[in-house]
């Protein structure tokens, strides 16, 4: 009998955590759910059982208590993945210099120290090749004032993730940085007048906030075996908000998100090698006609001459935009090149920023563009799951990102 994969998920009683628990359970995972909200866990557990028929575990724990973390780890089974999702924000609206150190420490203890302590305690339980996903925030990439230590704690979690990935290359360690998601926390900020949803959306190229299930799909992927090519990556799933630096207000979305489980219609361009061509799917080519999500994987930039990578990215994007009016994705493969010639140092950076800029311009059409930097020796077979996820409907809030393949 094959045992289901097992995952430890913190902050499971609400928001992104709750959506992730339901998705993982419905996908056949054995879940160990951790939260300090006993009532929330009690309400969630029967739903998980109904979703999967698998016996799941619930643990009521205050993750700011180091002793409680040690006690939790002592009673856990072996794990395939850990998702550190629990977190809090400071909703007082008080300036940092008006806050006592104890108020800052409370946020840092849960958002930063708890993932560190729980990871340390649970590392002996992780099976070989185990996955660790830390949930940070776009606030760790851009400072959000009047939220206390929230941004510093999330920036620290990003750095902690990358340091752990470097120290433990035998594990798959990455960090998710969500943007605005319509969770209970965000709804409370809106209700309190602390967040203007129209103003927030005006800085998101895709023109809308995400829903928790979209983050759950990303977390399920990052906790699975398909994420193995990624190590220490900041996966910013924010509709492009962390990329946008313009002064113009962006329009709200006029297109509704597509179903996250739509089949993928993937076309492979720019390479005749059978291993790459095999990534193409045979699903129908148009979401309007047949109910599939149209996508292109373009390998043309891999063959770009030195100094011409940005030009190859532009040509690939132009072809794609002419063929797809709306709601489709382009995934580019970019080469990893090291050169001692300083005159060529700008090319890769220009190409990555071109991807980001295109994402901002394409947002109102719900056209997505992302890139993967791959070394020459990359195994296409090992990248298939990663490409299909990034290109597919489950990653509809991911755009403008360039990720590096280990």
Helices and strands as residue ranges (DSSP letters): E 6-10, H 15-26, E 30-35, H 38-52, E 57-60, H 66-74, E 79-84, G 96-98, H 101-108, I 109-113, H 114-122, G 123-125, E 126-135, G 138-140, H 150-167, E 172-178, H 184-191, H 197-201, H 212-222, G 225-229, E 234-237, E 263-269, H 274-277, H 287-290, E 292-298, G 300-303, H 309-323, E 328-335, G 342-344, H 346-362, G 363-365, E 367-374, H 380-391, G 393-395, E 402-404
